[in-house]
């Protein structure tokens, strides 16, 4: 299993430091990016860079696992839009796994839930083997 991780510290409303971390691995031909902590204006550049690095090196099928993300703001949504655009421009695809209630609301408000496939587990996303979103069907 390949792993690349980044950790940043961010403050919550209670002024306690909460760790933000991303790590990548490969599973069933997909690049899985595990995200932990709040995905906001402070942490989103780290995730954006990791996703873009993976896409530029040729990884076309990306899963972003949001199981351990408690908060997603517009900067985090922007990362998903940018990553989806970059992946589809290279005939790839991007899928989300386990967004929490707050993240789901953000995806619904921005209509991203209509264009970003969402799964209950990484295993489900990998096993369904989504076709490349840039390909004609």
Residue frames as a rotation matrix with the C-alpha (Angstrom) as fourth column:
UNK 1
0.583 0.812 0.000 0.00
0.812 -0.583 0.000 0.00
0.000 0.000 -1.000 0.00
UNK 2
-0.484 -0.694 0.532 1.39
0.685 -0.679 -0.263 3.36
0.544 0.237 0.805 -1.02
UNK 3
0.523 0.657 -0.543 0.76
0.850 -0.443 0.284 6.24
-0.054 -0.611 -0.790 1.30
UNK 4
-0.588 -0.582 0.562 1.43
0.531 -0.802 -0.275 9.90
0.610 0.136 0.780 1.09
UNK 5
0.336 0.763 -0.552 0.26
0.924 -0.151 0.352 11.96
0.185 -0.628 -0.756 4.01
UNK 6
-0.540 -0.378 0.752 0.14
0.195 -0.925 -0.324 15.58
0.819 -0.028 0.574 4.99
UNK 7
0.099 0.556 -0.825 -0.82
0.984 0.068 0.163 16.93
0.147 -0.828 -0.541 8.39
UNK 8
-0.525 -0.159 0.836 -1.76
0.087 -0.987 -0.133 20.49
0.847 0.003 0.532 9.28
UNK 9
-0.634 0.348 -0.691 -3.12
0.754 0.078 -0.652 21.93
-0.173 -0.934 -0.312 12.49
UNK 10
-0.492 0.542 0.681 -6.25
0.100 -0.742 0.662 24.03
0.865 0.394 0.311 12.65
UNK 11
-0.985 0.161 0.070 -8.25
-0.105 -0.221 -0.970 25.63
-0.140 -0.962 0.235 15.44
UNK 12
-0.391 0.920 -0.016 -11.85
0.778 0.340 0.528 24.74
0.491 0.194 -0.849 16.13
UNK 13
0.258 0.597 0.760 -14.44
0.026 -0.790 0.612 27.05
0.966 -0.138 -0.220 17.65
UNK 14
0.969 0.111 -0.222 -13.31
0.207 0.127 0.970 25.91
0.136 -0.986 0.100 21.09
UNK 15
0.599 -0.798 0.067 -9.74
-0.778 -0.600 -0.188 27.03
0.191 0.060 -0.980 20.26
UNK 16
0.333 -0.494 0.803 -8.50
-0.253 0.774 0.581 23.45
-0.908 -0.396 0.133 20.57
UNK 17
-0.370 -0.544 -0.753 -6.19
-0.884 -0.042 0.465 22.25
-0.284 0.838 -0.466 17.84
UNK 18
0.596 0.558 0.578 -7.76
-0.238 0.810 -0.536 19.62
-0.767 0.182 0.615 15.59
UNK 19
-0.501 -0.852 0.153 -5.52
-0.090 0.227 0.970 17.68
-0.861 0.472 -0.191 13.25
UNK 20
0.689 0.544 -0.480 -6.18
-0.578 0.012 -0.816 17.79
-0.438 0.839 0.323 9.52
UNK 21
-0.398 -0.840 0.368 -4.63
-0.370 0.515 0.773 14.98
-0.839 0.172 -0.516 7.54
UNK 22
0.701 0.495 -0.513 -4.77
-0.691 0.296 -0.659 13.50
-0.174 0.817 0.550 4.07
UNK 23
-0.374 -0.772 0.514 -3.22
-0.438 0.636 0.636 10.26
-0.818 0.012 -0.576 2.91
UNK 24
0.322 0.463 -0.826 -3.39
-0.947 0.141 -0.290 8.44
-0.017 0.875 0.484 -0.40
UNK 25
-0.432 -0.367 0.824 -3.37
-0.314 0.918 0.245 4.76
-0.846 -0.153 -0.511 -1.24
UNK 26
-0.534 0.256 -0.806 -4.27
-0.804 0.141 0.577 2.55
0.261 0.957 0.131 -4.17
UNK 27
-0.514 0.447 0.732 -7.15
-0.227 0.752 -0.618 0.09
-0.828 -0.484 -0.285 -4.04
UNK 28
0.085 0.592 0.802 -8.46
0.592 0.617 -0.519 -1.93
-0.802 0.519 -0.298 -6.98
UNK 29
-0.306 -0.291 0.906 -6.96
0.942 -0.227 0.245 0.42
0.135 0.929 0.344 -9.57
UNK 30
0.651 0.551 0.522 -8.34
0.413 -0.834 0.366 3.52
0.637 -0.023 -0.771 -7.85
UNK 31
-0.670 -0.726 0.154 -6.44
0.290 -0.447 -0.846 6.19
0.683 -0.522 0.511 -5.96
UNK 32
0.468 0.791 -0.394 -8.14
0.686 -0.044 0.726 6.59
0.557 -0.610 -0.563 -2.59
UNK 33
-0.561 -0.574 0.597 -7.54
0.059 -0.747 -0.662 9.82
0.826 -0.336 0.452 -0.70
UNK 34
0.138 0.533 -0.835 -8.46
0.905 0.275 0.325 9.58
0.403 -0.800 -0.444 2.96
UNK 35
-0.329 -0.144 0.933 -9.30
-0.039 -0.985 -0.166 12.93
0.943 -0.091 0.319 4.54
UNK 36
0.030 0.289 -0.957 -9.51
0.947 0.298 0.120 13.62
0.320 -0.910 -0.265 8.27
UNK 37
-0.603 -0.201 -0.772 -10.56
0.592 -0.761 -0.265 16.84
-0.534 -0.616 0.578 10.03
UNK 38
0.406 0.750 -0.522 -12.29
0.211 -0.632 -0.745 19.99
-0.889 0.193 -0.415 8.80
UNK 39
-0.329 -0.421 0.846 -12.06
0.927 0.027 0.374 20.64
-0.180 0.907 0.381 5.08
UNK 40
0.691 0.558 -0.459 -12.07
0.550 -0.818 -0.168 24.41
-0.469 -0.137 -0.872 4.98
UNK 41
0.958 -0.269 0.102 -10.25
-0.136 -0.737 -0.663 27.47
0.253 0.621 -0.742 3.68
UNK 42
0.384 -0.856 0.345 -7.16
-0.868 -0.209 0.450 26.60
-0.313 -0.472 -0.824 5.73
UNK 43
-0.116 -0.430 0.895 -6.89
-0.261 0.883 0.390 22.91
-0.958 -0.189 -0.215 4.89
UNK 44
0.769 0.582 0.263 -8.31
0.056 0.349 -0.936 22.69
-0.636 0.734 0.236 1.37
UNK 45
0.549 -0.601 -0.581 -5.07
-0.835 -0.361 -0.417 23.75
0.041 0.713 -0.700 -0.42
UNK 46
-0.442 -0.714 0.543 -3.36
-0.737 0.634 0.233 20.63
-0.510 -0.297 -0.807 0.98
UNK 47
0.024 0.543 0.839 -6.08
0.177 0.824 -0.538 18.36
-0.984 0.162 -0.077 -0.40
UNK 48
0.870 0.302 -0.389 -6.21
-0.272 -0.363 -0.891 20.23
-0.411 0.881 -0.234 -3.71
UNK 49
0.132 -0.915 -0.381 -2.46
-0.988 -0.153 0.025 19.81
-0.081 0.373 -0.924 -4.22
UNK 50
-0.524 -0.316 0.791 -2.52
-0.394 0.913 0.104 16.10
-0.755 -0.257 -0.603 -3.39
UNK 51
0.394 0.752 0.529 -5.40
0.240 0.472 -0.848 15.40
-0.887 0.461 0.006 -5.78
UNK 52
0.861 -0.070 -0.503 -3.87
-0.468 -0.494 -0.733 17.44
-0.198 0.867 -0.458 -8.60
UNK 53
-0.198 -0.979 0.046 -0.48
-0.922 0.202 0.332 15.76
-0.334 0.023 -0.942 -8.09
UNK 54
-0.368 0.117 0.923 -2.13
-0.013 0.991 -0.130 12.34
-0.930 -0.060 -0.363 -8.41
UNK 55
0.725 0.676 0.131 -4.10
0.165 0.015 -0.986 13.34
-0.669 0.736 -0.101 -11.51
UNK 56
0.657 -0.515 -0.550 -1.03
-0.743 -0.564 -0.359 14.85
-0.125 0.645 -0.754 -13.19
UNK 57
-0.455 -0.846 0.277 0.98
-0.765 0.531 0.365 11.71
-0.456 -0.046 -0.889 -12.60
UNK 58
-0.695 0.191 -0.693 -1.71
-0.540 0.498 0.679 9.73
0.474 0.846 -0.243 -14.44
UNK 59
-0.883 0.464 -0.077 -4.05
0.395 0.644 -0.655 8.49
-0.254 -0.609 -0.752 -11.75
UNK 60
-0.827 0.545 0.136 -7.41
-0.209 -0.523 0.826 8.94
0.521 0.655 0.547 -13.46
UNK 61
0.182 0.912 -0.368 -9.77
0.188 0.335 0.923 7.26
0.965 -0.238 -0.111 -11.03
UNK 62
-0.812 -0.487 0.321 -9.91
-0.105 -0.419 -0.902 9.11
0.574 -0.766 0.289 -7.72
UNK 63
0.299 0.836 -0.460 -11.98
0.585 0.220 0.781 8.38
0.754 -0.502 -0.423 -4.62
UNK 64
-0.583 -0.377 0.720 -12.10
-0.339 -0.692 -0.637 11.01
0.739 -0.615 0.276 -1.87
UNK 65
-0.126 0.473 -0.872 -13.07
0.713 0.655 0.252 9.35
0.690 -0.589 -0.420 1.42
UNK 66
-0.368 0.101 0.924 -14.86
-0.335 -0.942 -0.030 11.91
0.867 -0.321 0.380 3.60
UNK 67
0.247 0.531 -0.811 -15.81
0.499 0.647 0.576 9.53
0.830 -0.547 -0.105 6.41
UNK 68
0.044 -0.329 -0.943 -13.74
0.995 -0.075 0.072 11.46
-0.094 -0.941 0.324 8.97
UNK 69
-0.843 -0.205 0.497 -14.59
0.309 -0.941 0.136 14.97
0.440 0.268 0.857 7.75
UNK 70
-0.367 0.705 -0.607 -16.88
0.845 -0.019 -0.534 16.82
-0.388 -0.709 -0.589 10.13
UNK 71
0.377 0.436 -0.817 -17.03
0.131 -0.899 -0.419 20.13
-0.917 0.051 -0.396 8.29
UNK 72
-0.354 -0.392 0.849 -16.93
0.907 0.077 0.414 21.10
-0.228 0.917 0.329 4.61
UNK 73
0.103 0.383 -0.918 -17.05
0.129 -0.920 -0.369 24.75
-0.986 -0.080 -0.145 3.52
UNK 74
0.909 0.343 -0.237 -17.08
-0.150 -0.261 -0.954 26.44
-0.389 0.902 -0.186 0.12
UNK 75
0.119 -0.939 -0.323 -13.30
-0.980 -0.164 0.116 26.13
-0.162 0.303 -0.939 -0.19
UNK 76
-0.537 -0.242 0.808 -13.62
-0.277 0.955 0.102 22.36
-0.797 -0.169 -0.580 0.24
UNK 77
0.500 0.778 0.381 -16.41
0.250 0.292 -0.923 22.29
-0.829 0.557 -0.049 -2.33
UNK 78
0.694 -0.312 -0.649 -14.16
-0.676 -0.593 -0.438 24.23
-0.248 0.742 -0.623 -4.70
UNK 79
-0.429 -0.869 0.247 -11.53
-0.743 0.495 0.450 21.51
-0.513 0.009 -0.858 -4.35
UNK 80
-0.213 0.423 0.881 -14.09
0.244 0.896 -0.371 18.88
-0.946 0.136 -0.294 -5.42
UNK 81
0.821 0.539 -0.189 -15.19
0.004 -0.336 -0.942 20.96
-0.571 0.772 -0.278 -8.42
UNK 82
0.347 -0.790 -0.505 -11.61
-0.916 -0.401 -0.003 21.59
-0.200 0.464 -0.863 -9.51
UNK 83
-0.558 -0.574 0.599 -10.63
-0.493 0.811 0.317 17.94
-0.667 -0.118 -0.735 -9.03
UNK 84
0.199 0.718 0.667 -13.68
0.329 0.593 -0.735 16.72
-0.923 0.366 -0.118 -10.95
UNK 85
0.871 0.107 -0.479 -12.89
-0.348 -0.554 -0.756 19.09
-0.346 0.826 -0.445 -13.81
UNK 86
-0.040 -0.977 -0.208 -9.22
-0.967 -0.014 0.253 18.05
-0.251 0.211 -0.945 -13.91
UNK 87
-0.485 -0.110 0.867 -10.09
-0.158 0.987 0.037 14.35
-0.860 -0.119 -0.496 -13.79
UNK 88
0.481 0.751 0.452 -12.74
0.354 0.305 -0.884 14.55
-0.802 0.585 -0.119 -16.53
UNK 89
0.673 -0.315 -0.669 -10.43
-0.672 -0.639 -0.375 16.66
-0.309 0.702 -0.641 -18.72
UNK 90
-0.453 -0.876 -0.163 -8.10
-0.889 0.429 0.161 13.66
-0.071 0.218 -0.973 -18.65
UNK 91
0.006 0.610 -0.793 -10.92
-0.565 0.656 0.501 11.12
0.825 0.445 0.348 -19.20
UNK 92
-0.872 -0.304 -0.384 -10.88
0.156 0.571 -0.806 10.22
0.465 -0.762 -0.451 -15.53
UNK 93
0.233 0.972 0.018 -13.45
0.170 -0.059 0.984 10.27
0.957 -0.227 -0.179 -12.77
UNK 94
-0.840 -0.384 0.384 -13.86
-0.283 -0.295 -0.913 11.36
0.464 -0.875 0.139 -9.17
UNK 95
0.166 0.888 -0.430 -16.13
0.219 0.391 0.894 9.80
0.961 -0.243 -0.130 -6.56
UNK 96
-0.333 -0.181 0.925 -16.87
-0.788 -0.485 -0.379 10.56
0.517 -0.856 0.019 -2.91
UNK 97
-0.229 0.238 -0.944 -17.26
0.399 0.907 0.132 8.12
0.888 -0.346 -0.303 -0.04
UNK 98
0.037 0.388 -0.921 -19.22
0.958 0.248 0.143 8.64
0.284 -0.888 -0.363 3.15
UNK 99
-0.654 -0.171 0.737 -19.78
0.022 -0.978 -0.207 12.38
0.757 -0.119 0.643 3.30
UNK 100
-0.780 0.355 -0.515 -21.32
0.588 0.137 -0.797 13.26
-0.213 -0.925 -0.316 6.67
UNK 101
0.188 0.982 -0.034 -24.60
0.933 -0.189 -0.307 15.13
-0.307 0.026 -0.951 7.11
UNK 102
0.395 -0.069 -0.916 -23.06
0.046 -0.994 0.095 18.61
-0.917 -0.080 -0.390 6.92
UNK 103
-0.697 -0.694 -0.181 -20.97
-0.202 -0.052 0.978 17.72
-0.688 0.718 -0.105 3.87
UNK 104
-0.565 0.578 0.589 -24.04
0.804 0.546 0.236 16.19
-0.185 0.607 -0.773 2.18
UNK 105
0.476 0.748 -0.463 -25.95
0.626 -0.658 -0.419 19.43
-0.618 -0.090 -0.781 2.75
UNK 106
-0.026 -0.578 -0.815 -23.13
-0.341 -0.762 0.551 21.41
-0.940 0.292 -0.177 1.09
UNK 107
-0.901 -0.313 0.301 -23.09
0.125 0.476 0.870 19.00
-0.416 0.822 -0.390 -1.86
UNK 108
-0.156 0.938 0.311 -26.87
0.957 0.222 -0.187 19.28
-0.245 0.268 -0.932 -2.18
UNK 109
0.467 0.329 -0.821 -26.85
0.301 -0.932 -0.202 23.10
-0.832 -0.153 -0.534 -1.95
UNK 110
-0.201 -0.669 -0.715 -24.22
-0.561 -0.520 0.644 23.34
-0.803 0.531 -0.271 -4.68
UNK 111
0.732 0.601 -0.320 -25.86
-0.629 0.417 -0.656 20.65
-0.261 0.682 0.683 -6.85
UNK 112
-0.301 -0.909 -0.287 -22.63
-0.947 0.320 -0.021 18.65
0.111 0.266 -0.958 -6.76
UNK 113
-0.347 0.226 0.910 -24.58
-0.380 0.853 -0.357 15.63
-0.857 -0.470 -0.210 -5.59
UNK 114
0.732 0.678 -0.064 -25.95
-0.287 0.221 -0.932 15.46
-0.618 0.701 0.356 -9.15
UNK 115
0.733 -0.493 -0.469 -22.51
-0.534 0.010 -0.845 15.17
0.421 0.870 -0.256 -10.78
UNK 116
-0.412 -0.889 0.199 -20.31
-0.828 0.274 -0.490 13.55
0.381 -0.367 -0.849 -8.13
UNK 117
0.313 0.515 -0.798 -21.12
-0.105 0.854 0.510 9.89
0.944 -0.076 0.321 -7.47
UNK 118
-0.210 -0.279 0.937 -21.27
-0.941 -0.203 -0.272 9.12
0.267 -0.938 -0.220 -3.75
UNK 119
0.055 0.123 -0.991 -20.85
-0.077 0.990 0.119 5.71
0.996 0.070 0.064 -2.14
UNK 120
0.877 0.348 0.331 -21.25
-0.361 0.022 0.932 4.25
0.317 -0.937 0.144 1.34
UNK 121
0.623 -0.727 0.288 -17.79
0.023 0.385 0.923 2.64
-0.782 -0.568 0.257 1.30
UNK 122
-0.118 -0.776 -0.620 -14.55
-0.843 -0.251 0.476 2.57
-0.525 0.579 -0.624 -0.64
UNK 123
-0.744 -0.156 0.650 -15.20
0.041 0.960 0.276 -1.07
-0.667 0.232 -0.708 -1.41
UNK 124
0.273 0.923 0.273 -18.57
0.526 0.094 -0.845 -0.19
-0.806 0.374 -0.459 -3.02
UNK 125
0.607 -0.095 -0.789 -16.99
-0.515 -0.803 -0.299 2.53
-0.606 0.588 -0.536 -5.15
UNK 126
-0.464 -0.870 -0.164 -14.18
-0.745 0.283 0.604 0.24
-0.479 0.403 -0.780 -6.30
UNK 127
-0.629 0.212 0.748 -16.43
0.245 0.967 -0.069 -2.76
-0.738 0.140 -0.661 -6.95
UNK 128
0.501 0.866 -0.014 -18.89
0.290 -0.183 -0.940 -0.79
-0.816 0.466 -0.342 -9.07
UNK 129
-0.405 -0.815 0.414 -16.00
0.666 0.047 0.744 0.29
-0.626 0.577 0.524 -11.27
UNK 130
0.493 0.634 -0.596 -17.47
0.118 -0.727 -0.677 3.54
-0.862 0.263 -0.433 -12.53
UNK 131
0.408 -0.362 0.838 -16.75
0.910 0.092 -0.403 4.25
0.069 0.928 0.367 -16.17
UNK 132
-0.731 -0.651 -0.205 -14.57
0.646 -0.757 0.103 7.25
-0.222 -0.058 0.973 -16.94
UNK 133
0.141 0.843 -0.519 -16.85
0.520 -0.509 -0.686 10.29
-0.843 -0.173 -0.510 -16.73
UNK 134
-0.190 -0.292 -0.937 -15.13
-0.532 -0.772 0.349 11.84
-0.825 0.564 -0.009 -19.75
UNK 135
-0.965 -0.182 0.191 -15.98
0.030 0.642 0.766 8.92
-0.262 0.745 -0.613 -21.98
UNK 136
-0.384 0.865 -0.322 -19.08
-0.895 -0.263 0.359 8.75
0.226 0.427 0.876 -24.13
UNK 137
-0.771 0.192 0.607 -21.61
-0.140 0.879 -0.456 6.10
-0.621 -0.437 -0.651 -23.14
